[in-house]
Amino acid sequence: MQSFGDTICAPITPAGEAASSLIRISGAGAFEIAESRFKPTTKLRNSDSHRIIFGIWNDKAGIALDEILIYKFIAPHSYTGEDVIELSCHGNPRLVSQIMEDLLLDCRMALPGEFTQRAYLNGKLDLIRAEAVNDLITASGSKAASSALSQLRGTLTGFLETLLKDIQTCRIKIELAIDFSDQDLPQIDLDAFATELDTIIGKAEKLVEESRSGRYVREGIKICLVGPPNAGKSSLFNAFLRENRALVSPHPGTTRDYLEESVSLAGYSLVIYDTAGLRDASDEVERMGIDRTRELLNSADLVLVLQEPGQSFRIDGLIDSQRILNIITKIDSLGFTVLPAPADLAGKLKEQFPAIYAVLPDELIPSSVMMDGGLSAISAEILKRLELPRELPEGPMLTNSRHLAAIRRSISALHKAREAMQGNLGYEFIAFDLIEASSAINEILGTGSVDDLLGSIFSDFCIGK
């Protein structure tokens, strides 16, 4: 059975050849283990915290393995809050493996996220900042990285701690009124109390409102390309990636399964799916690809419906129309050399394809992979449709669905407290709702009972963090 009292170790740099690799040892036995292998031993033993020492690292049998730099951190002044040794060796994967195999004779391998979990349990990080560590490591766009760094620096934590303090102040007033109701004490000024509650609710709702794009910042935007065969889906996919990732062919059915890649748009991560052309296919493999396309339609944030001039392709009724962007591809074939205004595109289509134009959607977005800036109208419409700001708010922001769900529960409880007060239901009801509001915020900060959450949160981390 594994215990947080164990001494643990793990590489904390990625696997593979490099100039150097870093291995961390954390726990009560970290110094003893290091001193049994590092030479000169005395220099390490007598060193102060936060010192770098050069020497030879041996295995337990005394055989020299490498020249290393060793970093010593004395508890509680370390990442985990425990005694920590970090050794920087040459970045040969075989050498790292040798050192790790030898260390595991005296300590165990760290679980995914265990170093950061120990930092949380030892009070070095609150739960928001602990989660931000993993978000920063896995950020796939510049906005995700900026948001994670802001949370790591405590911006959201500070805001929520202030909000929690305000709620607790209101709760104390109510509970004092309950406990000393039989004594001759001044009554609560209900008008002032209502104003305090309204202010708290306003702050919390403003946070939620300014975090509308939070999920897209952290998780990325799922974009699904659909359309009839040869509408230009794979060409558009390659143009977004700026490389030939998808096979382009004039023959229908070339794309049998979907392709998935990520690109950056104004700092947001776009996860783009190039799908099989939707049609009645006789080929079994192609039919399977089309079935997967239909599944992707339901999970996508936006669906780009592609059709070339002279085509009409609709998916009305399959998904919410607010998630559909209708794209006219290959507009260079209409004689345009730059992206046309919507009215000019509509006029050209009506002139050349009057019968088709009559059944086209009202809002059409022009695109061409053959001209400079041929995707700019699509990019602008994606940001507009999802109401994504080009600059993130300077203050706190919710990007984690767990945080967002908890703050919404807190807001709901605060509204119930307000309604209980207006309905004269009694101070006990108000106090109960304020306790619920506080508990939800404590859950975000990790200052309440969150034992059941910890396993799921830290299991998403990489080993070594």
Beta strands, then each sheet from edge to edge (+ up, - down):
strand 1: 8-11
strand 2: 18-26
strand 3: 38-39
strand 4: 51-58
strand 5: 64-73
strand 6: 84-91
strand 7: 108-109
strand 8: 221-226
strand 9: 259-265
strand 10: 268-274
strand 11: 302-307
strand 12: 324-328
strand 13: 365-366
sheet 1: 3+ 4- 5+ 6- 2+ 1- 7-
sheet 2: 9+ 10- 8- 11- 12- 13-
end
